[in-house]
Amino acid sequence: MATMAMDNNIIRVALTGNPNTGKSTIFNEITGARQKIGNWPGVTVDKKEGHVTFEGKHIQVIDLPGTYSVNARSPEEKIVIDYLQEAQLDLVVDVIDSSNLERNLFLTVQLLEKGIPLMLDLNMQDEAKRRGIKIDVKKLEKKLGYPVLLTVARDGKSIKNLLNVFTSVSMESYGPSEDLQAHIAKIQEIENSGLTGMDLQEAIIKQRYAFIDEILSDVAEFSSVGSTLTEKLDSVLANGVLALPLFLAILYAVFQITFEWIGQPIADALEEVITGDFTEWVAGALEGAQVADWMQALILDGIIGGVGSVIIFVPLIFMLFFCLSFLDGTGYMARVAFIMDPIMRRAGLSGKSVMPLMMGFGCGVPSIMGARALDNEKDRILSILAAPFLTCGAKLPIMALFAAMFFPDNAANVVFAMYIVGVVMAIVSTKLLTAAKYKDETATFLLELPPYRMPDMKTVLLETWDKGKGYLVKAGTIIFVGCVLIWFLGAFNMDGMVEEQSESFLASIGAVVGALFTFHGFGNWEAGAAVISGILAKESVVSTIGVLYGLPDISAEAEDAVETAEALSATGMAAAFTSLSALAFMVFSQIYTPCVTALGTIKKETNSWKMMFFAAGYMFALAWVVSLIVYQGGKLLGFE
């Protein structure tokens, strides 16, 4: 049972409830920008705390993860029940969707059975009225013995009323009613009846729903209002025939908004500012201050170049999360998960994984970050580890260059084949990891389909900011260190700073790495150095190859691949690769260790260095094996 808070100067309030009840909207409306977002200890589930001062009293609000039950089968369920039973709280508010009482009251009854005193917030009253649902608050309070409040989360009066309750209600004056005590006694009888396993669980669930039916018959009136807007929209958007094509169209629109229409133009403009005017200004300032050459190179190439490579992703990430938060706020994302679940199950994931994974075709970083929306730890980890296999925009220049240079008559088909390789390897990866680690974990796909509604823009913007700023603050530190390290390796050797990159530590390490590919057809140090630079940023593979083969100014853009291939054809690269070894290199580049930006994001999202290093090593090993099979298999079939 939750204990009372000891600090009389701070009122501690916890918000709990099912997903899609408006709980997060209430939290955002109350706390605004006065929030602290982190992770619960040991898990990647968001921990949200906010503060507000009302009528001279300081209120701390904790937004607990949304959950349908507290059986401790998932990280969210365990967090909720452990926190409510152990934390010092003044008030626990159970936020309920008034238009879906039966489903929501299941969690309420569970919490009351465990002796946790609750204030019931019957939210979404506007939606309940549209559905012809009327609830007698006084009867419900008498039926359970605890206070009940009616709210509409986006209504300022409701929020003010909540704050008044937070500062005035003492839960010590409430307790379980006779009806609730009788229900708890029946639950205890069932638990002591000798039933075990599923029989015990079914008996308990049956009793809970019997009690919920008893509550509803006493306190709620339901009148028919005809087909609702949600039902009309679902007849189209969740239609068995139209659902998938419409989802793909919406997904395409999200891609276009993020990577073409809005996000990418802003990113391009930001890149021009950073690599142009800002870099020139800093370079002039450093030169004017007579800063040492090596320090200038560190600041310009290592720090500004490294941090700049992080910052230019920011518009894409913020735009992506804005789109996803907006769609989630409409209620459509729940339909997407429902539509895609049968397909995703075959790959070892649930339908909720589809949206973040699809983003991997644009950029792996937002795809990895998008996995935080998944409410199952297994799905989160598998999605995070699958996302880097997909062909992101940074891998495309590599594929386009090698396809144009070594497969000029079938370039488009070869590039498309690399996309297929990425998808296949993502599926293979989830299958392998499921068999190795998660074979006994079968997640139940329980999903509430909320009513369609216009999203609360304040909530959408706050969620966008919360998710986006984590990329800058946490992942950025790891990325920064990685960029500076790669710069150092490419600029120095044992004798100091070098003029030619071929004399650097990077070249020496490249020779060692290149030896790993002796039987892959590209065992030269240039390929090894390109592989290393690809860990910094995949698109840098092309520019590194250009530098190492004497063309430092070649374009790393995919659309310039034909011209770049023609230029490199006159260099030693043409002799360094055959068509078969080029194909093996493309396959390796498609699969191997993600860029340092993605690795930093994996660390941030999993809160685990071990997981980050596992992803790096696991993907490298898988790429090594698959590209070896491609090259050696091709030779056996007579290809060169």
C-alpha positions as CSV (number, residue, x, y, z in Angstrom):
1,M,0.0,0.0,0.0
2,A,1.3,3.5,-0.8
3,T,2.5,5.3,2.2
4,M,1.8,8.9,3.0
5,A,4.3,11.5,2.0
6,M,6.3,12.9,4.9
7,D,7.2,16.4,3.5
8,N,4.2,18.6,4.3
9,N,5.5,21.3,2.0
10,I,5.2,19.1,-1.1
11,I,2.1,17.3,-2.3
12,R,3.1,14.1,-4.2
13,V,0.5,12.9,-6.7
14,A,0.8,9.8,-9.0
15,L,-1.3,9.5,-12.2
16,T,-2.0,5.9,-13.2
17,G,-4.5,4.3,-15.7
18,N,-4.8,2.5,-19.0
19,P,-3.1,3.8,-22.2
20,N,-5.1,6.3,-24.2
21,T,-7.1,7.6,-21.3
22,G,-5.8,11.2,-21.6
23,K,-3.5,10.7,-18.6
24,S,-0.5,12.2,-20.4
25,T,-2.6,15.1,-21.6
26,I,-3.6,15.8,-18.0
27,F,0.1,15.6,-16.9
28,N,1.1,18.0,-19.7
29,E,-1.7,20.4,-19.0
30,I,-0.8,20.5,-15.3
31,T,3.0,20.7,-15.5
32,G,3.6,22.3,-18.9
33,A,7.3,22.7,-19.5
34,R,8.1,22.0,-15.8
35,Q,8.9,18.4,-16.5
36,K,11.8,16.0,-16.0
37,I,12.0,13.0,-18.3
38,G,14.3,10.1,-17.6
39,N,14.1,6.3,-17.3
40,W,13.0,4.2,-14.4
41,P,15.9,2.3,-12.9
42,G,17.0,-0.7,-14.9
43,V,14.5,-0.2,-17.8
44,T,14.0,2.0,-20.8
45,V,10.4,3.0,-19.9
46,D,10.0,6.8,-19.6
47,K,9.9,8.2,-16.1
48,K,8.0,11.5,-16.1
49,E,7.9,13.9,-13.2
50,G,6.5,17.5,-13.2
51,H,6.0,20.3,-10.8
52,V,3.4,23.0,-10.4
53,T,2.6,25.6,-7.7
54,F,-1.1,26.2,-7.0
55,E,-2.4,28.5,-4.3
56,G,0.9,28.6,-2.6
57,K,1.3,24.8,-2.5
58,H,4.0,22.9,-4.4
59,I,2.7,19.8,-6.2
60,Q,4.9,17.1,-7.6
61,V,3.2,15.0,-10.3
62,I,4.4,11.5,-11.4
63,D,3.0,10.2,-14.7
64,L,3.2,6.4,-14.4
65,P,3.4,4.2,-17.5
66,G,0.0,3.3,-19.0
67,T,-0.9,-0.3,-18.3
68,Y,-4.0,-2.5,-18.5
69,S,-3.2,-4.5,-15.4
70,V,-0.7,-4.9,-12.6
71,N,0.2,-8.5,-12.8
72,A,3.9,-7.6,-13.1
73,R,4.3,-9.4,-16.4
74,S,5.9,-6.4,-18.2
75,P,8.3,-3.7,-17.1
76,E,5.4,-1.2,-17.1
77,E,3.2,-3.3,-14.9
78,K,6.0,-4.0,-12.4
79,I,6.9,-0.3,-12.3
80,V,3.3,0.8,-11.6
81,I,2.6,-1.7,-8.8
82,D,6.0,-1.5,-7.1
83,Y,5.9,2.3,-7.1
84,L,2.3,2.6,-5.8
85,Q,3.0,0.1,-3.0
86,E,6.4,1.5,-2.0
87,A,6.4,5.3,-2.7
88,Q,5.4,8.0,-0.3
89,L,2.4,9.5,-2.0
90,D,-0.4,11.9,-0.9
91,L,-2.7,11.0,-3.7
92,V,-3.1,8.3,-6.4
93,V,-5.3,9.4,-9.3
94,D,-6.7,6.6,-11.5
95,V,-7.4,8.3,-14.9
96,I,-10.3,6.5,-16.6
97,D,-11.7,6.8,-20.1
98,S,-15.4,7.4,-19.3
99,S,-16.4,6.1,-22.7
100,N,-14.9,2.7,-22.0
101,L,-15.6,2.0,-18.4
102,E,-15.7,-1.8,-18.4
103,R,-12.1,-2.1,-19.7
104,N,-10.7,0.7,-17.6
105,L,-12.3,-0.4,-14.3
106,F,-10.4,-3.7,-14.5
107,L,-7.2,-1.9,-13.5
108,T,-9.1,0.2,-10.9
109,V,-10.5,-3.0,-9.2
110,Q,-7.0,-4.6,-9.2
111,L,-5.4,-1.6,-7.5
112,L,-8.2,-1.4,-4.9
113,E,-7.8,-5.2,-4.2
114,K,-4.2,-4.4,-3.3
115,G,-5.2,-1.8,-0.8
116,I,-4.1,1.2,-2.8
117,P,-6.5,4.2,-2.0
118,L,-7.5,5.9,-5.3
119,M,-9.2,9.0,-6.5
120,L,-11.1,8.1,-9.7
121,D,-10.8,10.7,-12.5
122,L,-13.5,9.9,-15.0
123,N,-11.9,11.7,-18.0
124,M,-13.1,12.1,-21.5
125,Q,-16.6,13.2,-20.4
126,D,-17.2,14.8,-23.7
127,E,-16.6,11.5,-25.6
128,A,-18.8,9.7,-23.1
129,K,-21.7,12.1,-23.7
130,R,-21.3,11.6,-27.5
131,R,-21.7,7.9,-26.9
132,G,-24.7,8.3,-24.7
133,I,-23.0,7.4,-21.4
134,K,-24.1,9.0,-18.2
135,I,-22.4,8.2,-14.9
136,D,-23.8,8.9,-11.4
137,V,-20.7,10.2,-9.5
138,K,-22.4,9.9,-6.0
139,K,-23.4,6.3,-6.6
140,L,-20.0,5.4,-7.8
141,E,-18.3,7.0,-4.8
142,K,-20.7,5.0,-2.5
143,K,-20.2,1.8,-4.4
144,L,-16.4,1.9,-4.0
145,G,-15.9,4.2,-1.0
146,Y,-13.4,6.5,-2.8
147,P,-13.8,10.0,-4.4
148,V,-14.7,10.4,-8.0
149,L,-14.1,13.4,-10.3
150,L,-15.4,14.2,-13.8
151,T,-12.9,15.9,-16.2
152,V,-12.2,16.8,-19.9
153,A,-8.4,16.8,-20.0
154,R,-8.1,19.8,-22.4
155,D,-10.6,21.9,-20.5
156,G,-8.9,24.5,-18.3
157,K,-11.8,24.3,-15.7
158,S,-11.2,20.6,-15.3
159,I,-7.5,21.1,-14.8
160,K,-8.1,23.8,-12.2
161,N,-10.7,21.5,-10.5
162,L,-8.1,18.7,-10.3
163,L,-5.5,21.1,-8.8
164,N,-8.1,22.1,-6.2
165,V,-8.7,18.5,-5.3
166,F,-5.0,17.8,-5.1
167,T,-4.5,20.5,-2.5
168,S,-7.7,19.9,-0.5
169,V,-8.5,16.1,-0.5
170,S,-7.2,13.9,2.3
171,M,-7.4,10.2,1.4
172,E,-7.3,9.3,5.1
173,S,-11.0,10.1,5.2
174,Y,-11.9,7.4,2.6
175,G,-11.9,3.7,2.7
176,P,-13.3,0.6,1.0
177,S,-17.1,0.3,0.9
178,E,-19.0,-2.7,2.0
179,D,-19.5,-3.8,-1.6
180,L,-15.7,-3.5,-2.3
181,Q,-14.9,-5.4,0.9
182,A,-17.3,-8.1,-0.2
183,H,-15.6,-8.3,-3.6
184,I,-12.1,-8.5,-2.1
185,A,-13.3,-11.3,0.3
186,K,-14.5,-13.3,-2.8
187,I,-11.1,-12.8,-4.5
188,Q,-9.4,-14.1,-1.3
189,E,-11.8,-17.1,-1.3
190,I,-10.9,-18.0,-4.9
191,E,-7.1,-17.6,-4.1
192,N,-7.5,-20.1,-1.2
193,S,-9.8,-22.5,-3.1
194,G,-7.0,-24.7,-4.3
195,L,-7.2,-23.6,-7.9
196,T,-3.9,-23.1,-9.7
197,G,-2.5,-21.8,-13.0
198,M,-4.9,-20.7,-15.7
199,D,-7.9,-22.0,-13.8
200,L,-7.1,-19.7,-10.9
201,Q,-6.5,-16.7,-13.1
202,E,-9.7,-17.3,-15.1
203,A,-11.8,-17.5,-11.8
204,I,-10.3,-14.3,-10.5
205,I,-10.8,-12.5,-13.8
206,K,-14.4,-13.7,-14.0
207,Q,-15.1,-12.4,-10.4
208,R,-13.5,-9.0,-11.3
209,Y,-15.7,-8.6,-14.3
210,A,-18.8,-9.7,-12.3
211,F,-18.0,-6.9,-9.9
212,I,-17.5,-4.4,-12.7
213,D,-20.8,-5.4,-14.2
214,E,-22.4,-4.9,-10.8
215,I,-20.9,-1.4,-10.6
216,L,-22.0,-0.4,-14.1
217,S,-25.5,-1.6,-13.6
218,D,-25.8,0.6,-10.5
219,V,-24.0,3.8,-11.6
220,A,-24.1,4.1,-15.4
221,E,-26.8,4.7,-18.0
222,F,-26.2,3.8,-21.7
223,S,-28.4,5.2,-24.5
224,S,-28.1,4.5,-28.2
225,V,-26.8,7.4,-30.3
226,G,-26.2,5.6,-33.6
227,S,-22.9,5.2,-35.4
228,T,-20.1,7.3,-33.9
229,L,-17.5,9.2,-35.9
230,T,-15.0,6.6,-34.8
231,E,-17.1,3.8,-36.1
232,K,-17.5,5.6,-39.4
233,L,-13.8,6.3,-39.8
234,D,-12.9,2.7,-38.8
235,S,-15.1,1.4,-41.5
236,V,-12.6,3.0,-44.0
237,L,-9.3,3.2,-42.2
238,A,-9.5,-0.2,-40.5
239,N,-11.3,-1.8,-43.4
240,G,-9.8,-5.3,-44.3
241,V,-9.2,-4.3,-47.9
242,L,-8.3,-0.6,-47.6
243,A,-6.5,-0.6,-44.3
244,L,-3.0,-1.6,-45.6
245,P,-3.0,0.7,-48.7
246,L,-4.2,3.7,-46.7
247,F,-1.5,3.0,-44.0
248,L,1.2,2.9,-46.7
249,A,-0.1,6.2,-48.1
250,I,-0.1,7.8,-44.7
251,L,3.4,6.4,-44.0
252,Y,4.6,7.8,-47.4
253,A,3.2,11.2,-46.4
254,V,5.2,11.0,-43.1
255,F,8.3,10.1,-45.1
256,Q,7.8,13.0,-47.4
257,I,7.1,15.5,-44.7
258,T,10.2,14.3,-42.7
259,F,12.7,13.6,-45.4
260,E,11.6,15.8,-48.4
261,W,9.1,18.6,-47.8
262,I,9.9,20.0,-44.4
263,G,12.6,18.1,-42.3
264,Q,15.2,17.7,-45.0
265,P,15.1,21.3,-46.4
266,I,15.6,22.6,-42.8
267,A,18.4,20.1,-42.3
268,D,20.1,21.1,-45.6
269,A,19.9,24.8,-44.6
270,L,21.3,24.0,-41.2
271,E,24.2,22.0,-42.8
272,E,25.0,24.9,-45.1
273,V,25.2,27.3,-42.1
274,I,27.4,24.9,-40.1
275,T,29.7,23.8,-42.9
276,G,29.7,27.2,-44.5
277,D,29.4,30.6,-42.7
278,F,29.9,29.2,-39.2
279,T,32.9,27.1,-40.0
280,E,34.5,29.9,-42.0
281,W,33.9,32.4,-39.1
282,V,35.4,30.0,-36.6
283,A,38.3,29.3,-39.0
284,G,39.0,33.0,-39.4
285,A,38.8,33.5,-35.6
286,L,41.2,30.7,-34.9
287,E,43.7,31.8,-37.6
288,G,43.5,35.4,-36.3
289,A,44.2,34.2,-32.8
290,Q,47.2,32.2,-34.2
291,V,45.9,28.9,-32.8
292,A,48.2,25.9,-33.6
293,D,47.4,24.0,-36.8
294,W,46.5,20.8,-35.0
295,M,44.1,22.6,-32.6
296,Q,42.5,24.3,-35.6
297,A,42.0,20.9,-37.3
298,L,40.6,19.4,-34.1
299,I,38.1,22.2,-33.7
300,L,37.1,22.5,-37.3
301,D,37.2,18.9,-38.5
302,G,36.8,17.0,-35.2
303,I,34.5,19.1,-33.0
304,I,32.5,21.2,-35.5
305,G,32.5,18.5,-38.1
306,G,31.5,15.9,-35.5
307,V,28.9,17.9,-33.6
308,G,27.6,19.3,-37.0
309,S,27.0,15.8,-38.2
310,V,24.7,15.4,-35.1
311,I,22.9,18.7,-35.4
312,I,21.9,18.3,-39.0
313,F,19.8,15.3,-38.0
314,V,17.9,17.3,-35.5
315,P,15.2,18.8,-37.8
316,L,14.6,15.3,-39.2
317,I,14.2,13.8,-35.7
318,F,11.9,16.6,-34.4
319,M,9.8,16.5,-37.6
320,L,9.5,12.7,-37.4
321,F,8.5,12.7,-33.8
322,F,6.0,15.5,-34.4
323,C,4.3,13.4,-37.1
324,L,4.2,10.3,-35.0
325,S,3.0,12.1,-31.9
326,F,0.3,13.8,-34.0
327,L,-0.8,10.5,-35.4
328,D,-0.8,8.9,-32.0
329,G,-2.9,11.7,-30.6
330,T,-5.5,11.1,-33.3
331,G,-5.9,7.4,-32.2
332,Y,-4.7,6.2,-35.6
333,M,-1.4,4.6,-34.4
334,A,-3.4,2.0,-32.4
335,R,-5.1,1.0,-35.7
336,V,-1.7,0.7,-37.4
337,A,-0.5,-1.8,-34.8
338,F,-3.7,-3.7,-35.1
339,I,-3.5,-3.9,-38.9
340,M,0.1,-4.9,-39.0
341,D,0.2,-7.3,-36.1
342,P,-0.4,-10.6,-38.1
343,I,2.4,-9.7,-40.5
344,M,4.9,-8.6,-37.9
345,R,4.2,-11.6,-35.7
346,R,5.9,-13.8,-38.4
347,A,9.1,-11.8,-37.9
348,G,9.0,-12.2,-34.1
349,L,7.6,-8.7,-33.4
350,S,4.2,-7.2,-32.7
351,G,2.3,-4.8,-34.9
352,K,3.4,-1.9,-32.8
353,S,6.9,-2.3,-34.2
354,V,6.1,-1.4,-37.8
355,M,6.1,2.4,-37.6
356,P,9.5,2.9,-36.0
357,L,11.0,0.2,-38.3
358,M,9.7,1.8,-41.4
359,M,11.5,5.0,-40.4
360,G,14.7,3.1,-40.8
361,F,14.6,3.5,-44.6
362,G,15.0,7.3,-44.0
363,C,17.4,7.3,-41.0
364,G,18.3,4.7,-38.4
365,V,18.5,7.2,-35.6
366,P,14.8,8.2,-35.4
367,S,13.9,4.6,-36.2
368,I,15.8,3.4,-33.1
369,M,14.4,6.2,-31.0
370,G,10.9,5.4,-32.2
371,A,11.1,2.0,-30.6
372,R,10.5,3.7,-27.2
373,A,6.8,3.9,-28.2
374,L,6.6,0.1,-27.9
375,D,5.2,-1.1,-24.6
376,N,7.0,-4.5,-24.5
377,E,10.7,-4.8,-23.6
378,K,11.3,-7.7,-26.1
379,D,9.7,-5.7,-29.0
380,R,11.7,-2.6,-28.0
381,I,15.1,-4.4,-28.0
382,L,14.4,-6.5,-31.2
383,S,13.2,-3.4,-33.0
384,I,16.3,-1.4,-31.9
385,L,18.6,-4.2,-33.1
386,A,16.7,-4.7,-36.4
387,A,16.5,-1.0,-37.5
388,P,20.2,-0.5,-38.5
389,F,20.0,-3.4,-41.0
390,L,17.6,-1.3,-43.2
391,T,18.9,0.8,-46.0
392,C,19.0,4.3,-44.6
393,G,19.7,7.5,-46.7
394,A,23.4,7.4,-45.6
395,K,23.9,3.9,-47.0
396,L,22.4,4.8,-50.4
397,P,25.5,6.7,-51.7
398,I,27.6,3.6,-51.2
399,M,25.2,1.4,-53.0
400,A,24.6,3.9,-55.8
401,L,28.4,4.4,-56.4
402,F,29.3,0.7,-56.5
403,A,26.3,-0.2,-58.6
404,A,27.0,2.6,-61.1
405,M,30.7,1.7,-61.3
406,F,30.6,-2.1,-61.4
407,F,27.0,-2.9,-62.6
408,P,26.3,0.0,-65.0
409,D,23.7,-2.0,-66.9
410,N,21.8,-3.2,-63.8
411,A,22.5,-0.4,-61.3
412,A,18.9,0.2,-60.2
413,N,18.2,-3.6,-59.8
414,V,21.4,-4.0,-57.7
415,V,20.5,-1.1,-55.4
416,F,17.0,-2.5,-55.0
417,A,18.5,-5.8,-54.1
418,M,20.4,-4.1,-51.3
419,Y,17.2,-2.9,-49.9
420,I,15.9,-6.4,-50.0
421,V,19.1,-7.7,-48.3
422,G,18.5,-5.2,-45.5
423,V,14.9,-6.3,-44.9
424,V,15.8,-10.0,-45.0
425,M,18.6,-9.4,-42.5
426,A,16.3,-7.5,-40.2
427,I,13.9,-10.4,-40.2
428,V,16.8,-13.0,-39.8
429,S,18.1,-10.9,-36.9
430,T,14.8,-10.9,-35.0
431,K,14.4,-14.6,-35.6
432,L,18.0,-15.4,-34.4
433,L,17.6,-13.2,-31.3
434,T,14.2,-14.6,-30.5
435,A,15.5,-18.1,-30.7
436,A,18.6,-17.3,-28.6
437,K,17.1,-15.1,-25.9
438,Y,13.4,-14.5,-26.2
439,K,12.0,-17.9,-27.3
440,D,10.0,-18.3,-24.1
441,E,8.7,-14.8,-24.2
442,T,5.4,-14.6,-26.1
443,A,3.9,-11.1,-25.6
444,T,0.2,-10.9,-25.4
445,F,-1.1,-8.4,-27.9
446,L,-3.5,-6.4,-25.9
447,L,-4.6,-3.1,-27.5
448,E,-7.2,-0.5,-26.8
449,L,-8.6,1.2,-29.9
450,P,-9.2,4.8,-28.6
451,P,-11.8,7.0,-30.3
452,Y,-10.5,9.3,-33.1
453,R,-10.0,12.8,-31.9
454,M,-8.1,16.0,-32.8
455,P,-4.7,15.8,-30.9
456,D,-4.0,18.2,-28.2
457,M,-1.2,20.3,-29.8
458,K,0.4,21.2,-26.4
459,T,0.8,17.5,-25.7
460,V,2.1,16.8,-29.2
461,L,4.7,19.6,-29.0
462,L,5.8,18.6,-25.5
463,E,6.2,14.9,-26.5
464,T,8.1,16.0,-29.6
465,W,10.4,18.1,-27.5
466,D,10.9,15.4,-24.8
467,K,11.9,12.8,-27.4
468,G,14.0,15.0,-29.5
469,K,16.0,16.7,-26.8
470,G,17.3,13.3,-25.6
471,Y,19.1,12.9,-28.9
472,L,20.9,16.2,-28.4
473,V,21.7,15.9,-24.8
474,K,22.6,12.2,-24.3
475,A,23.4,10.6,-27.6
476,G,25.3,13.7,-28.7
477,T,28.0,13.2,-26.0
478,I,28.8,9.7,-27.3
479,I,28.7,10.8,-30.9
480,F,31.0,13.8,-30.1
481,V,33.6,11.5,-28.6
482,G,33.4,9.1,-31.5
483,C,33.8,11.8,-34.1
484,V,36.8,13.3,-32.4
485,L,38.4,9.9,-32.1
486,I,37.9,9.1,-35.8
487,W,39.4,12.5,-36.7
488,F,42.4,11.9,-34.5
489,L,43.0,8.5,-36.2
490,G,42.9,10.0,-39.6
491,A,45.1,13.0,-38.8
492,F,48.0,11.5,-36.8
493,N,50.5,8.8,-36.7
494,M,53.3,8.0,-34.2
495,D,55.4,10.9,-35.6
496,G,52.6,13.5,-35.2
497,M,50.2,15.2,-37.6
498,V,50.3,13.8,-41.2
499,E,49.8,15.4,-44.6
500,E,48.5,12.3,-46.3
501,Q,45.8,10.2,-44.7
502,S,47.5,7.1,-46.1
503,E,50.2,7.6,-43.5
504,S,47.8,8.0,-40.5
505,F,46.7,5.7,-37.7
506,L,43.5,5.2,-39.7
507,A,45.5,3.8,-42.6
508,S,47.5,1.5,-40.3
509,I,44.3,0.2,-38.6
510,G,42.7,0.0,-42.1
511,A,45.4,-2.4,-43.1
512,V,44.6,-4.6,-40.1
513,V,40.9,-4.4,-40.8
514,G,41.5,-5.0,-44.5
515,A,43.2,-8.3,-43.6
516,L,39.9,-9.5,-42.2
517,F,38.5,-9.4,-45.7
518,T,41.2,-11.4,-47.5
519,F,38.7,-14.1,-48.5
520,H,36.0,-11.5,-49.3
521,G,37.8,-10.0,-52.3
522,F,38.5,-6.6,-50.8
523,G,41.3,-7.2,-48.4
524,N,43.2,-3.9,-49.1
525,W,43.9,-1.2,-46.5
526,E,41.8,1.4,-48.4
527,A,38.7,-0.8,-48.0
528,G,39.6,-1.3,-44.4
529,A,39.9,2.4,-43.8
530,A,36.6,3.0,-45.6
531,V,34.9,0.4,-43.3
532,I,36.2,2.2,-40.2
533,S,35.1,5.7,-41.5
534,G,31.7,4.2,-42.2
535,I,31.2,3.7,-38.5
536,L,31.5,7.5,-38.1
537,A,29.0,8.1,-40.9
538,K,28.0,5.7,-43.6
539,E,28.1,8.4,-46.3
540,S,31.7,9.1,-45.4
541,V,32.7,5.7,-47.0
542,V,32.4,7.4,-50.4
543,S,34.4,10.5,-49.4
544,T,37.0,8.3,-47.8
545,I,37.4,6.2,-50.9
546,G,37.7,9.4,-52.9
547,V,40.5,10.7,-50.7
548,L,42.4,7.4,-50.6
549,Y,42.2,7.0,-54.4
550,G,43.3,10.5,-55.1
551,L,40.0,12.3,-55.7
552,P,39.3,14.2,-52.4
553,D,36.6,16.4,-53.9
554,I,34.2,13.8,-55.2
555,S,30.5,14.0,-54.3
556,A,29.1,11.8,-51.7
557,E,25.5,12.3,-52.9
558,A,23.6,9.4,-54.4
559,E,22.3,11.4,-57.3
560,D,25.9,12.1,-58.4
561,A,26.9,8.4,-58.3
562,V,27.3,8.0,-62.1
563,E,29.7,10.9,-62.4
564,T,31.6,9.8,-59.3
565,A,31.9,6.2,-60.7
566,E,33.3,7.5,-64.0
567,A,35.9,9.6,-62.1
568,L,36.9,6.7,-59.9
569,S,37.1,4.3,-62.8
570,A,40.3,6.0,-63.9
571,T,41.9,5.4,-60.5
572,G,43.3,2.3,-58.7
573,M,39.8,1.5,-57.4
574,A,38.9,-0.1,-60.7
575,A,41.7,-2.6,-60.2
576,A,41.1,-3.0,-56.4
577,F,37.6,-4.5,-56.9
578,T,36.0,-6.9,-59.2
579,S,32.2,-7.0,-59.8
580,L,31.9,-9.9,-57.3
581,S,34.1,-8.3,-54.6
582,A,32.2,-5.0,-55.1
583,L,28.9,-6.8,-54.5
584,A,30.4,-8.4,-51.4
585,F,31.5,-5.0,-50.2
586,M,28.0,-3.6,-50.8
587,V,26.4,-6.4,-48.8
588,F,28.9,-5.9,-46.0
589,S,28.3,-2.1,-46.0
590,Q,24.5,-2.8,-45.9
591,I,24.7,-5.0,-42.9
592,Y,27.7,-4.1,-40.7
593,T,28.0,-2.0,-37.5
594,P,25.8,1.1,-37.6
595,C,27.3,4.6,-37.6
596,V,28.4,6.2,-34.3
597,T,25.2,8.3,-34.3
598,A,23.1,5.2,-34.3
599,L,25.3,3.4,-31.7
600,G,25.0,6.4,-29.4
601,T,21.3,6.3,-29.8
602,I,21.2,2.6,-29.0
603,K,23.2,3.3,-25.8
604,K,20.8,6.0,-24.9
605,E,17.6,4.1,-25.7
606,T,18.7,0.8,-24.0
607,N,20.6,2.6,-21.2
608,S,23.3,-0.1,-21.7
609,W,26.9,0.1,-22.9
610,K,26.7,-3.7,-23.1
611,M,23.8,-3.6,-25.6
612,M,25.6,-0.9,-27.7
613,F,28.8,-3.0,-28.0
614,F,26.8,-6.1,-28.6
615,A,25.0,-4.4,-31.5
616,A,28.3,-3.2,-32.9
617,G,30.0,-6.6,-32.7
618,Y,27.0,-8.7,-33.6
619,M,26.2,-6.8,-36.8
620,F,29.9,-6.7,-37.8
621,A,30.1,-10.5,-37.4
622,L,26.9,-11.1,-39.3
623,A,28.0,-8.9,-42.1
624,W,31.4,-10.6,-42.3
625,V,29.8,-14.0,-42.6
626,V,27.1,-13.0,-45.2
627,S,29.5,-11.1,-47.4
628,L,32.0,-14.0,-47.3
629,I,29.2,-16.3,-48.4
630,V,28.3,-13.9,-51.2
631,Y,31.9,-13.7,-52.5
632,Q,32.9,-17.4,-52.1
633,G,29.5,-18.6,-53.3
634,G,29.8,-16.3,-56.3
635,K,33.2,-17.8,-57.1
636,L,31.9,-21.3,-56.9
637,L,29.2,-20.3,-59.4
638,G,31.8,-19.0,-61.8
639,F,31.4,-15.3,-61.2
640,E,34.3,-12.8,-60.9
